[in-house]
Amino acid sequence: MSLNKKLLLYTVTSLTILILVLGFLSYQEVRQNVEEEAYRICERLVAEVEASRSYVREVLRPKTANFVKSGEFVPEMMSASFVARSIFERFLKLYPDYHIKFASFNPRNPINKADKVEIEILNYFEQEFELDHKWEGIVSRKDQEYFTVARSFPLKKACLRCHGDPNDAPKSLVEKYGNVNGFGMKVGDITMYSVGTT
């Protein structure tokens, strides 16, 4: 093989390797940027979930309590999870590529029953208990990968009125939902918000 052919082969091989390496590095950087942006979006949505629930707990529920009979409970105005779930069901109609869930081991609404992956995350939160614990990763749902952010929500004493002993709960709540789902919890038990995007 002549020197010119060897030089040409060396140059083509070197350029091919360089293009492949640069292409791979470029792909990795773009993927990392996409992942970071997806997690940021999910983090914002988790904050919006908590903001809506906080508004119900701190403003709407106390205000509503002034207008309903003593011991009554109107989920559409007094349940933070009911209101937030209703808001995000409307959001999901507009943006079906998101997954939003308030997962727990024994939820009142069966749609919030923790699946296999969420059980692992809830167990992780319980073992690594912090008041404000976050998990992020990629979760497969129906053959689709979701960049997911989950945040723990430990139950507080005020939550036990509707999630502790059903005998202490508002009568209308037990009549509507029964005395099993969503009950039997104690202070510190973990539920979580989970938001994912494709």
N, C-alpha and C positions, 0 to 999 in steps of 0.2 A: 504494500500500500504506500502510495507516495506521501511525501511530507504534507503537501497541500490537503490531501484527502484526510489524513490523520488530524490535521489542524481543524478542518471543517467539521469532522465527526466530534472532536473534543469540544468545539465551540457550540455545536447544536446540542450535544448532551448536557453541557454545562448550563446553557440557556434553558433547556427543558426542565432540568432539576431546579434551577432558580425560579422559573415561572410556577412550577408545582409548589415549591416551598412558600413563595410569596402568596399564591392563591390560597393555600391552606391557612397561613397566618392571617390573611385578610378575612377568610371565612370565620376563623376562630374569634377574631375581634368583633365582626358583625354579630355573630351569635351571642357573644358575651354582652354586647350593647343591647340587643333585643331582649335577652333574659333580664338584664338589670331594669330595663324600661317596663317589662311585663310585671316584675315584682313591685316596682314603684306604683304602678297603676293599681295592682291588687291591694297594696298597703293603703293607698288612699281610699279605696272602696271599703276596706275593713274599718278605717277611721269613720267613714260615713255611716256604716252600719252602727257603730258604737254611738255616734252622735245622735242618730235617730232614736236609738234605744234610751240613751241618756235623757233626751228631751221628754220622752214618755214618762220615764221614772221620776224626773225632777219637776216637770211642769204639768204635763197633761193629766197624769194619774191623780196627783193631789187636787187639781182643779176639778176634775170629773167627780172625785169623791164627794165634793160639796153638793152635787146635783143628783146623786143616786141614793137609793135607800141604803141604810146601814147594813153592811154585810154583803151587799150586791157587788158583782164584779162584771164589768162590761169589757170583754177582751178587745173590741175594736177601738177602745179609747184608753184602756188601763194596762193592757199587756204589752210590754216593750217588744217582746219577740213577735207577737201577732202583728203589731203595727209595722215593725221593720220588715217582716216577711212579706206583708202585703205590698209595701213600697217596692221591694226588690223583685217581686213577681212581675210588677209592671215594668221595671227596668229590664228584666230578662226577656220580656216580649220584644223589646227594642234591640237588645244586644244578646242574642241567644248563644253567642260564643263564650259567654261567661258561665261560671258555676258558683252559686252562692248558697251557703248552708250554715245553719246554727246547729251543729252536731252535738249530740250527747248520748249517753248510754240508754237513758230512759226518758225520751222527750214526750211532751204532750202531743205534739203533731208528728205522726209517723214519718212524714217527709224528712224530719230532722234526725231520724235514727242513724247513728254512726255506722258507716260501712267498715269493711276490713281495714282499709288504710286509715280512716279517721279514728278507729279504735286504737291503732298503733300510736297515732299522734296524741290522742287523749291520754294514753298510758304514759307516754313520754312526758307530757305536761305534768301528770300526777307525780312522777318520779323526780322531776326537776322543778318542783313547785316554786313558782315566783308569782307575784301579783300580776305581772305584766309580761307574760312569756310569749315568744313568737317562734314559729316554725315556717320555713320556706323550702320548697322543692318541687319536683315535677311529679304529677300524679296522673295515672292513666285512668280514663273513664270512657267506657264504650269505644275502645280502640282509638281514643283521641288523647293526646298529651296536654295537660293543663299546667302552666306555671302557677303555683298555688302558694298563697300566704295564709297561715292559720294563726289566730291569736287566742290564748286561753282566756276564759271568763270564769273565775272562781266564784261560787255562790256566796252571797253575803247574807247577813242575818235577815235583812228586809225581804230577801227572795223566798224565805221559808214560809211566809204567809200563804203563798200559792204553790210551793214546791216541797214543803216539809210534810208534816202529818196532815192527811186529808181531813181529819176531824177539826183541824184549826183553820182550814181554808174557807173562803167565802162559799156559802151554800150553793149559790147559782153556778159557780165554777165547777163544783163536784157534780151537780145535776147535769151540766152540759157535757163534761168530758169524762166523767167517771172518777173513781178514786185510786187508780193505779198509775196510768201514764202521767209522767211529769211530777210524781210525788215520791216521797221517801228519801229526799235529798237532805244533806246537812251542810253547814257552813264549811266552805273550802272545797266542796265537790266541784269538779271541773267540767265545764261545757266549753264550746269554742265557736268562734266565727271562722269561716273558711271561705276564701274567695280565690277562684282560679280563672285563668284566661288562656285561650289557645294561642 
